[in-house]
Structure formats: structure tokens, C-alpha cells
Amino acid sequence: MLQYRYGFLCHHKAEAMAGSWPGMPVSFVRHDVQDFVIWLHPETRLEVVAHAAGDIVVLGDAYCHSGMDLQARLAGLEWSDPWPGIDDLGGRFAILFLSGASIRAANDPFGSRMVFYAPDRMAIASHSALLAGALGIERSEPVAAFMASAEYKSRTVGYLPGDLTIFSNMFALVPNNYWDGQGTHRYWPRGPMTPTSRKDFLSASMSYFEAFHPFIQARYTPVFGITGGIDSRAGFAPFADDFLGMTWTRPLKDDERPIISEIVSKLGVEHVRIDPSEYRPGEISRAAGSAGGGMRSGRRTYVEGMAKEFGGANNVFIRGYGGEILRGFPIYQKRNNVFSHTAMTYTYSTSMRGTEKGKDYLAFCHEAFEGFWRRANYDGIDRFGYKVWDLFYWEHRMGMWGASMLNEMDPTVYSMVAFNSRPLYEAGFGLTDNERLTKELLNDVVRMYSQELADIPYT
């Protein structure tokens, strides 16, 4: 079943399901935990760990950076404050703390396993359309009008402002926050930023891949995109030649082509080139559009090509996401203005091309980011010493758009991100600007595994 692949729905037993929902359990598998019902796509992984105070549920892929057994780590968490302990977890997952009728729901550090909620309903889901269908929530007319605007259509990257979805009064959970049925609560940062050195960062990178690499090898055949950039290269360098490579030929800059050829030649990996123009939209691209939240227009024929090449077997497509969280996103680094919902609007609008920002557009964005500010719990966030625009890039651009791109790819091939670790992010954030705000930071990660690979130019 392609629809909501690797997804889940969790609701309190007393929560009324809409009339459109009864058909779904034919394919989804039901699990009852505490006072909640969890519906899983047949391919969704489930881990339920009994705790003295309730049950801890992990939906998706999770492992411990420390190498500790996952069940032992979860069973030993302090129920009242489990958040320091889950910093040890990586992967792509949602984690639920269930006790009777109470729930706390969070996700992995990057936010790659999206969690959607409606403030007035006791239910969450992995996909906005899944939650909307289950609860009978209609599409938002104001959001539809915004997406039809010239400003939104001019965006080079299609995603909504803040944590909005295309449905009325439904939101995506912001990374580093949890939802408890009453609202959202921030659990990271918990303390002041710690200054770090390049040696500290490389040590944290090595520790990260010492856990991530064997975890992936034990479960999947990894697929990486090979481009002229540095983020994916830093992701696949620890895998040596033990992965499948692919390149989308459109769009592809001319200066990337010789770099790609040299990487493939040096590593000797199996590599395919996919031209999206050679494919027509079909069932997979339609499922991808719905899974991705319906925020992007276009034919999505690239997923048809990915399905042909990698849809079978036990593959996982690992994107280079998280790299720019570590080394800083250039446009966001130029934001020297005060951190506010108004400034968020103008930062979000840097993806617009050739269109002026109209009054209605600005009003919609300002309202969206006011709500995002509240639900992301940004009040006082600057007291920890982190660059607030780094957090905004992580939690908005990556946690909303980047994560939705993984959902979009799932009907084709399961997806994860290359850099997904709070300790690793902290090690990056603690560097001085001169050390951090350069692509050479990640090339140093490449160099730890292959001097030959690090010597190849990058764009």
C-alpha cells in the first residue's frame, strides 16, 4: 500500500473517527496501548517498552548513539523528564509516552518523522491527510488562497509559513518540542551553549557515524545521491563503497558532472542517472504528492524514476539533510535583524523570485509566524546563547520542508537523513564562525574517512 507508507495514526479510544476512516483498518494494523489505539501501515516499525509509569512507544527507526540497547535505554528513562535521555537516540522516529489517558509525543532531533496534531482533538498522525481523513477535518480555504497567490507560486522551494498544513487548525509538531494533548512544550535547549573546537566536532562526527553506519548496514541497503556538493559526500564517506549511488540529471549544473564522474570512478560504486523528464506521473507520484502534505505543485516524476531503480529490495534513500544545520545556511547567516515573527516572514520570503510581497501575503505570513512562534515556544530562546536563526533554519526549513520531502519520497523508497543527532548539532553550533561557516567543515569529515574523496573539488 503506497498511501501513507511507513505512517501511523494514534488516537484516544474515546476520540470519534470520521466516516471516511473505517475503510483504512483493512490495510493498517491496530495496536492498543494504555487508553490509546495506534494504527500502523504494515511496513511501519513498532517498539513498545514497558516502564514503571506507563508504556513508551517508538514508531519507526531508532537506535542509541552510545551503543546502548534501545529497550534498556528507554526503560531507564526518568518518566517525569525523559528528554535528556532521548538525546541519545538517532534515526527517524516518533516517540510516545503513554500512561492511562495521558500522552506526550515527540520526534527525532531533525524532525524527520513528522507528527501532525489538531489542538482540539486527542489524536496525532504521521501525515496531515491521514489525520484529516480520520478526524474529518476540512481543507483550509485561507491556506488554499495563499497557495494560489503569485507570491507563493514564485517560490523556488514550496512549503507553507510556520507549522501550517493545508487543513484547518492542524499543525506539524516543531522539532525540539513535545505535544501532550493540551499544547506544545519545548524541551531543548535545556542549558547554555558550550563552546567547542574543530577537534570536538570531528570527534562527535566520528562517534555519530560509529553508531549510524552499522545501524543502517544491519537493516538496509543505503542509497545516496552523488552530486557536486559536500553534504551528501560527508554522509556517504563513512560507508566507503558499500552503498548505491544515484544522480538526478535535471537540474544538474555543468560543473557538477566531472565531479560526479570522478567520485563514481574513485569509489567504484554502482551508480545510476535518473532523468525525471523520461517519466510520466502515475500512482506513485500521486501518492507522493499526498504524503508530502500537498504543499508543492509539479509533476514529481522524479519519484517514478526512483521507484524504477530503487523501489524494490530493502533500500533506504539517505539525503544529505542536516549538513546545513551543522555548517550554517548561507542566506540565514546574513540575517542580522532581531529575531521575531515579522523577521521570520522576510527570511521565509527569500525563496521568492521576481514577485513583490503584497499586503495580503504579508498579513497571512505574519499571522502564520505569530502562531508558529507560540507553538514552537520561542519566548526567551536567545538566553541559551545559540544563534536563533540556526534554530529557525533547523526547526522550520528542515523540520517542515525537509521532513515533508522524506514523506514525499516514502511511497517510492524509505528515506532518512544523513545527520540526525542533537549532540552532533551541539558540537557544530559551539564552533566559532570562522570554523563553522564553511563547507570545508564537512570536507574535514570526509577527510577522516578518505583523503582521496576529500581531494575531489566540491561546488
Residue, then its C-alpha position, 0 to 999 in steps of 0.5 A: m500500500l503506497q498511501y501513507r507508507y511507513g505512517f501511523l495514526c494514534h488516537h484516544k479510544a474515546e476520540a470519534m473517527a470520521g466516516s471516511w476512516p473505517g475503510m483504512p483498518v483493512s490495510f493498517v494494523r491496530h495496536d492498543v496501548q494504555d487508553f490509546v489505539i495506534w494504527l500502523h501501515p504494515e511496513t511501519r516499525l513498532e517498539v513498545v517498552a514497558h516502564a514503571a509509569g506507563d508504556i513508551v512507544v517508538l514508531g519507526d527507526a531508532y537506535c542509541h548513539s552510545g551503543m546502548d540497547l534501545q529497550a534498556r535505554l528507554a526503560g531507564l528513562e526518568w518518566s517525569d523528564p525523559w528528554p535528556g535521555i532521548d538525546d541519545l537516540g538517532g534515526r527517524f522516529a516518533i516517540l510516545f509516552l503513554s500512561g492511562a489517558s495521558i500522552r506526550a509525543a515527540n520526534d527525532p532531533f531533525g524532525s524527520r518523522m513528522v507528527f501532525y496534531a489538531p489542538d482540539r482533538m486527542a489524536i496525532a498522525s504521521h501525515s496531515a491527510l491521514l489525520a484529516g481523513a480520520l478526524g474529518i477535518e476540512r481543507s483550509e480555504p485561507v491556506a488554499a488562497f495563499m497557495a494560489s497567490a503569485e507570491y507563493k507560486s514564485r517560490t523556488v522551494g514550496y512549503l507553507p509559513g510556520d507549522l501550517t498544513i493545508f487543513s484547518n487548525m492542524f499543525a506539524l509538531v516543531p522539532n525540539n518540542y513535545w505535544d501532550g494533548q493540551g499544547t506544545h512544550r519545548y524541551w531543548p535547549r535545556g542549558p547554555m551553549t558550550p563552546t567547542s573546537r574543530k577537534d570536538f566536532l570531528s570527534a562527535s562526527m566520528s562517534y555519530f557515524e560509529a553508531f549510524h553506519p552499522f545501524i543502517q548496514a544491519r537493516y538496509t541497503p543505503v542509497f545516496g545521491i552523488t552530486g557536486g556538493i559536500d553534504s551528501r559526500a560527508g554522509f556517504a564517506p563513512f560507508a566507503d563503497d558499500f552503498l548505491g549511488m544515484t544522480w538526478t540529471r535535471p537540474l544538474k549544473d555543468d560543473e557538477r558532472p566531472i565531479i560526479s564522474e570522478i567520485v563514481s570512478k574513485l569509489g567504484v560504486e554502482h551508480v545510476r542517472i535518473d532523468p525525471s523528464e523520461y517519466r510520466p506521473g502515475e500512482i506513485s507520484r500521486a501518492a507522493g504528492s499526498a504524503g508530502g502534505g500537498m504543499r508543492s505543485g509539479r509533476r514529481t516524476y522524479v519519484e517514478g524514476m526512483a521507484k524504477e531503480f530503487g523501489g524494490a529490495n530493502n533500500v533506504f534513500i539517505r539525503g544529505y539533510g542536516g549538513e546545513i544545520l551543522r555548517g550554517f545556511p548561507i542566506y540565514q547567516k546574513r540575517n542580522n535583524v532581531f529575531s521575531h515573527t515579522a523577521m521570520t516572514y522576510t527570511y521565509s520570503t527569500s525563496m521568492r523570485g521576481t514577485e513583490k510581497g503584497k499586503d495580503y501575503l504579508a498579513f497571512c505570513h505574519e499571522a502564520f509566524e505569530g502562531f508558529w512562534r507560540r507553538a514552537n515556544y520561542d519566548g526567551i530562546d536567545r538566553f541559551g546563547y545559540k544563534v536563533w536563526d540556526l534554530f529557525y533554519w533547523e526547526h522550520r526549513m528542515g523540520m517542515w520542508g525537509a521532513s515533508m520531502l522524506n514523506e514525499m519520497d516514502p511511497t517510492v523508497y524509505s528515506m532518512v537523513a544523513f545527520n540526525s543527532r542533537p549532540l552532533y548539532e551541539a558540537g557544530f553550533g559551539l564552533t566559532d564562525n570562522e570554523r563553522l561557516t564553511k563547507e570545508l567543515l564537512n570536507d574535514v569529515v570526509r577527510m577522516y574517512s578518505q583523503e582521496l574523496a576529500d581531494i575531489p573539488y566540491t561546488 
